[in-house]
Amino acid sequence: MPTYLYKNLETGEIYELVQSMRDDAYTTHPETGVPVKRILARPAIAFKGSGFYANDSRPKESSDKSKGSE
């Protein structure tokens, strides 16, 4: 089951709560009953470096073409 982030509307504290994707978002904390709101978080994966972009996967031109005619 996925973990969602919820923010306590009274104190600003952030909770991680596990619930099914099919369930509606909580409006109150399931244990304490305080009002909460689901917040979005950035994904934990980042693609950096060569090989992840279209221009990185193209074949490199040979050095003969870049010299030009002499």
N, CA, C and O atoms as a GROMACS GRO file, in nm:
protein
  280
    1MET      N    1   0.084  -0.118   0.000
    1MET     CA    2   0.000   0.000   0.000
    1MET      C    3   0.089   0.124   0.000
    1MET      O    4   0.194   0.125   0.064
    2PRO      N    5   0.048   0.227  -0.071
    2PRO     CA    6   0.130   0.350  -0.078
    2PRO      C    7   0.124   0.432   0.050
    2PRO      O    8   0.030   0.423   0.129
    3THR      N    9   0.227   0.512   0.067
    3THR     CA   10   0.236   0.605   0.180
    3THR      C   11   0.208   0.745   0.129
    3THR      O   12   0.264   0.787   0.028
    4TYR      N   13   0.123   0.818   0.198
    4TYR     CA   14   0.088   0.955   0.160
    4TYR      C   15   0.131   1.051   0.270
    4TYR      O   16   0.137   1.014   0.388
    5LEU      N   17   0.160   1.175   0.232
    5LEU     CA   18   0.195   1.278   0.329
    5LEU      C   19   0.071   1.359   0.363
    5LEU      O   20  -0.004   1.399   0.274
    6TYR      N   21   0.051   1.381   0.491
    6TYR     CA   22  -0.059   1.463   0.539
    6TYR      C   23  -0.004   1.570   0.632
    6TYR      O   24   0.089   1.545   0.708
    7LYS      N   25  -0.062   1.689   0.624
    7LYS     CA   26  -0.021   1.801   0.708
    7LYS      C   27  -0.129   1.831   0.811
    7LYS      O   28  -0.247   1.843   0.777
    8ASN      N   29  -0.088   1.842   0.936
    8ASN     CA   30  -0.179   1.880   1.044
    8ASN      C   31  -0.214   2.027   1.024
    8ASN      O   32  -0.125   2.112   1.023
    9LEU      N   33  -0.342   2.059   1.008
    9LEU     CA   34  -0.383   2.196   0.980
    9LEU      C   35  -0.371   2.288   1.101
    9LEU      O   36  -0.370   2.411   1.086
   10GLU      N   37  -0.360   2.232   1.220
   10GLU     CA   38  -0.347   2.314   1.341
   10GLU      C   39  -0.202   2.345   1.374
   10GLU      O   40  -0.170   2.459   1.410
   11THR      N   41  -0.114   2.246   1.364
   11THR     CA   42   0.026   2.265   1.406
   11THR      C   43   0.124   2.272   1.290
   11THR      O   44   0.237   2.319   1.309
   12GLY      N   45   0.085   2.226   1.172
   12GLY     CA   46   0.176   2.225   1.057
   12GLY      C   47   0.264   2.102   1.051
   12GLY      O   48   0.347   2.089   0.960
   13GLU      N   49   0.249   2.011   1.147
   13GLU     CA   50   0.328   1.888   1.149
   13GLU      C   51   0.290   1.800   1.029
   13GLU      O   52   0.173   1.796   0.989
   14ILE      N   53   0.388   1.730   0.973
   14ILE     CA   54   0.364   1.646   0.856
   14ILE      C   55   0.371   1.499   0.899
   14ILE      O   56   0.463   1.459   0.969
   15TYR      N   57   0.272   1.421   0.854
   15TYR     CA   58   0.262   1.279   0.886
   15TYR      C   59   0.274   1.197   0.758
   15TYR      O   60   0.240   1.244   0.650
   16GLU      N   61   0.323   1.075   0.772
   16GLU     CA   62   0.317   0.976   0.665
   16GLU      C   63   0.212   0.874   0.705
   16GLU      O   64   0.224   0.808   0.808
   17LEU      N   65   0.109   0.861   0.624
   17LEU     CA   66   0.002   0.766   0.653
   17LEU      C   67  -0.011   0.668   0.538
   17LEU      O   68  -0.007   0.707   0.421
   18VAL      N   69  -0.027   0.540   0.570
   18VAL     CA   70  -0.042   0.434   0.471
   18VAL      C   71  -0.190   0.410   0.450
   18VAL      O   72  -0.266   0.390   0.546
   19GLN      N   73  -0.232   0.410   0.322
   19GLN     CA   74  -0.372   0.380   0.290
   19GLN      C   75  -0.380   0.331   0.147
   19GLN      O   76  -0.288   0.352   0.068
   20SER      N   77  -0.488   0.265   0.114
   20SER     CA   78  -0.509   0.213  -0.020
   20SER      C   79  -0.528   0.328  -0.120
   20SER      O   80  -0.575   0.435  -0.085
   21MET      N   81  -0.490   0.302  -0.243
   21MET     CA   82  -0.509   0.403  -0.347
   21MET      C   83  -0.657   0.426  -0.376
   21MET      O   84  -0.695   0.533  -0.424
   22ARG      N   85  -0.738   0.330  -0.346
   22ARG     CA   86  -0.882   0.341  -0.372
   22ARG      C   87  -0.956   0.421  -0.265
   22ARG      O   88  -1.066   0.469  -0.289
   23ASP      N   89  -0.895   0.435  -0.148
   23ASP     CA   90  -0.960   0.508  -0.039
   23ASP      C   91  -0.956   0.658  -0.064
   23ASP      O   92  -0.865   0.710  -0.128
   24ASP      N   93  -1.058   0.726  -0.013
   24ASP     CA   94  -1.059   0.872  -0.018
   24ASP      C   95  -0.953   0.927   0.076
   24ASP      O   96  -0.914   0.861   0.172
   25ALA      N   97  -0.908   1.048   0.049
   25ALA     CA   98  -0.807   1.112   0.135
   25ALA      C   99  -0.866   1.136   0.273
   25ALA      O  100  -0.984   1.168   0.288
   26TYR      N  101  -0.780   1.122   0.375
   26TYR     CA  102  -0.825   1.149   0.512
   26TYR      C  103  -0.853   1.298   0.527
   26TYR      O  104  -0.784   1.381   0.467
   27THR      N  105  -0.952   1.332   0.606
   27THR     CA  106  -0.977   1.471   0.644
   27THR      C  107  -0.940   1.494   0.790
   27THR      O  108  -0.917   1.607   0.833
   28THR      N  109  -0.936   1.384   0.866
   28THR     CA  110  -0.890   1.388   1.005
   28THR      C  111  -0.790   1.275   1.027
   28THR      O  112  -0.797   1.172   0.961
   29HIS      N  113  -0.698   1.296   1.119
   29HIS     CA  114  -0.598   1.194   1.150
   29HIS      C  115  -0.672   1.073   1.208
   29HIS      O  116  -0.756   1.090   1.296
   30PRO      N  117  -0.641   0.951   1.161
   30PRO     CA  118  -0.717   0.834   1.206
   30PRO      C  119  -0.702   0.802   1.354
   30PRO      O  120  -0.790   0.738   1.412
   31GLU      N  121  -0.592   0.843   1.417
   31GLU     CA  122  -0.571   0.812   1.559
   31GLU      C  123  -0.609   0.928   1.652
   31GLU      O  124  -0.668   0.906   1.758
   32THR      N  125  -0.575   1.051   1.611
   32THR     CA  126  -0.596   1.165   1.701
   32THR      C  127  -0.721   1.245   1.670
   32THR      O  128  -0.774   1.313   1.757
   33GLY      N  129  -0.770   1.238   1.546
   33GLY     CA  130  -0.892   1.310   1.509
   33GLY      C  131  -0.870   1.456   1.471
   33GLY      O  132  -0.967   1.527   1.445
   34VAL      N  133  -0.744   1.504   1.468
   34VAL     CA  134  -0.718   1.644   1.429
   34VAL      C  135  -0.734   1.658   1.278
   34VAL      O  136  -0.708   1.563   1.204
   35PRO      N  137  -0.775   1.775   1.230
   35PRO     CA  138  -0.792   1.794   1.086
   35PRO      C  139  -0.658   1.789   1.012
   35PRO      O  140  -0.561   1.852   1.054
   36VAL      N  141  -0.654   1.714   0.902
   36VAL     CA  142  -0.534   1.701   0.819
   36VAL      C  143  -0.570   1.721   0.673
   36VAL      O  144  -0.686   1.712   0.633
   37LYS      N  145  -0.466   1.749   0.592
   37LYS     CA  146  -0.484   1.765   0.448
   37LYS      C  147  -0.371   1.693   0.378
   37LYS      O  148  -0.255   1.703   0.420
   38ARG      N  149  -0.403   1.620   0.270
   38ARG     CA  150  -0.299   1.549   0.195
   38ARG      C  151  -0.217   1.651   0.118
   38ARG      O  152  -0.272   1.743   0.057
   39ILE      N  153  -0.086   1.634   0.119
   39ILE     CA  154   0.003   1.723   0.046
   39ILE      C  155   0.082   1.641  -0.056
   39ILE      O  156   0.102   1.521  -0.038
   40LEU      N  157   0.127   1.708  -0.160
   40LEU     CA  158   0.206   1.642  -0.264
   40LEU      C  159   0.353   1.649  -0.228
   40LEU      O  160   0.400   1.745  -0.168
   41ALA      N  161   0.425   1.546  -0.265
   41ALA     CA  162   0.569   1.540  -0.240
   41ALA      C  163   0.641   1.509  -0.371
   41ALA      O  164   0.584   1.448  -0.462
   42ARG      N  165   0.763   1.552  -0.379
   42ARG     CA  166   0.844   1.521  -0.497
   42ARG      C  167   0.879   1.372  -0.498
   42ARG      O  168   0.894   1.311  -0.392
   43PRO      N  169   0.891   1.316  -0.617
   43PRO     CA  170   0.932   1.176  -0.622
   43PRO      C  171   1.076   1.160  -0.572
   43PRO      O  172   1.155   1.254  -0.579
   44ALA      N  173   1.108   1.044  -0.523
   44ALA     CA  174   1.239   1.020  -0.465
   44ALA      C  175   1.343   0.980  -0.569
   44ALA      O  176   1.454   0.943  -0.532
   45ILE      N  177   1.310   0.985  -0.697
   45ILE     CA  178   1.403   0.943  -0.801
   45ILE      C  179   1.438   1.063  -0.889
   45ILE      O  180   1.352   1.143  -0.924
   46ALA      N  181   1.564   1.074  -0.923
   46ALA     CA  182   1.610   1.183  -1.010
   46ALA      C  183   1.707   1.124  -1.112
   46ALA      O  184   1.802   1.055  -1.075
   47PHE      N  185   1.684   1.151  -1.239
   47PHE     CA  186   1.772   1.103  -1.345
   47PHE      C  187   1.872   1.212  -1.379
   47PHE      O  188   1.835   1.317  -1.432
   48LYS      N  189   1.998   1.188  -1.348
   48LYS     CA  190   2.104   1.285  -1.377
   48LYS      C  191   2.215   1.215  -1.452
   48LYS      O  192   2.234   1.094  -1.440
   49GLY      N  193   2.288   1.292  -1.529
   49GLY     CA  194   2.402   1.236  -1.600
   49GLY      C  195   2.368   1.201  -1.743
   49GLY      O  196   2.255   1.220  -1.788
   50SER      N  197   2.466   1.150  -1.813
   50SER     CA  198   2.446   1.118  -1.954
   50SER      C  199   2.363   0.991  -1.968
   50SER      O  200   2.360   0.906  -1.878
   51GLY      N  201   2.296   0.980  -2.081
   51GLY     CA  202   2.217   0.862  -2.109
   51GLY      C  203   2.070   0.876  -2.078
   51GLY      O  204   1.993   0.784  -2.108
   52PHE      N  205   2.027   0.987  -2.021
   52PHE     CA  206   1.887   1.004  -1.985
   52PHE      C  207   1.814   1.104  -2.074
   52PHE      O  208   1.694   1.123  -2.059
   53TYR      N  209   1.883   1.166  -2.166
   53TYR     CA  210   1.822   1.267  -2.251
   53TYR      C  211   1.836   1.226  -2.397
   53TYR      O  212   1.924   1.147  -2.431
   54ALA      N  213   1.750   1.279  -2.482
   54ALA     CA  214   1.750   1.242  -2.624
   54ALA      C  215   1.882   1.279  -2.690
   54ALA      O  216   1.931   1.205  -2.775
   55ASN      N  217   1.938   1.392  -2.653
   55ASN     CA  218   2.063   1.433  -2.718
   55ASN      C  219   2.182   1.350  -2.670
   55ASN      O  220   2.287   1.351  -2.736
   56ASP      N  221   2.171   1.279  -2.560
   56ASP     CA  222   2.279   1.193  -2.514
   56ASP      C  223   2.281   1.058  -2.586
   56ASP      O  224   2.384   0.992  -2.590
   57SER      N  225   2.169   1.018  -2.642
   57SER     CA  226   2.161   0.887  -2.705
   57SER      C  227   2.193   0.890  -2.854
   57SER      O  228   2.199   0.785  -2.918
   58ARG      N  229   2.212   1.007  -2.910
   58ARG     CA  230   2.245   1.016  -3.052
   58ARG      C  231   2.392   0.980  -3.074
   58ARG      O  232   2.476   1.006  -2.989
   59PRO      N  233   2.421   0.919  -3.189
   59PRO     CA  234   2.562   0.887  -3.215
   59PRO      C  235   2.644   1.014  -3.232
   59PRO      O  236   2.598   1.112  -3.290
   60LYS      N  237   2.764   1.011  -3.181
   60LYS     CA  238   2.852   1.128  -3.192
   60LYS      C  239   2.911   1.134  -3.331
   60LYS      O  240   2.939   1.031  -3.393
   61GLU      N  241   2.930   1.256  -3.381
   61GLU     CA  242   2.991   1.272  -3.513
   61GLU      C  243   3.140   1.245  -3.504
   61GLU      O  244   3.203   1.268  -3.401
   62SER      N  245   3.194   1.195  -3.614
   62SER     CA  246   3.337   1.167  -3.614
   62SER      C  247   3.416   1.297  -3.617
   62SER      O  248   3.362   1.401  -3.658
   63SER      N  249   3.542   1.293  -3.575
   63SER     CA  250   3.623   1.413  -3.567
   63SER      C  251   3.661   1.466  -3.705
   63SER      O  252   3.698   1.583  -3.717
   64ASP      N  253   3.653   1.382  -3.812
   64ASP     CA  254   3.685   1.428  -3.946
   64ASP      C  255   3.585   1.531  -3.996
   64ASP      O  256   3.624   1.625  -4.065
   65LYS      N  257   3.461   1.516  -3.965
   65LYS     CA  258   3.358   1.610  -4.010
   65LYS      C  259   3.371   1.744  -3.940
   65LYS      O  260   3.341   1.847  -4.000
   66SER      N  261   3.415   1.745  -3.814
   66SER     CA  262   3.421   1.869  -3.740
   66SER      C  263   3.542   1.955  -3.779
   66SER      O  264   3.542   2.075  -3.752
   67LYS      N  265   3.645   1.894  -3.842
   67LYS     CA  266   3.763   1.971  -3.882
   67LYS      C  267   3.736   2.057  -4.005
   67LYS      O  268   3.793   2.165  -4.019
   68GLY      N  269   3.651   2.011  -4.092
   68GLY     CA  270   3.620   2.085  -4.213
   68GLY      C  271   3.728   2.058  -4.318
   68GLY      O  272   3.820   1.980  -4.292
   69SER      N  273   3.719   2.120  -4.434
   69SER     CA  274   3.818   2.099  -4.539
   69SER      C  275   3.932   2.199  -4.524
   69SER      O  276   3.911   2.316  -4.495
   70GLU      N  277   4.051   2.150  -4.544
   70GLU     CA  278   4.171   2.234  -4.529
   70GLU      C  279   4.234   2.264  -4.660
   70GLU      O  280   4.335   2.333  -4.665
   0.00000   0.00000   0.00000
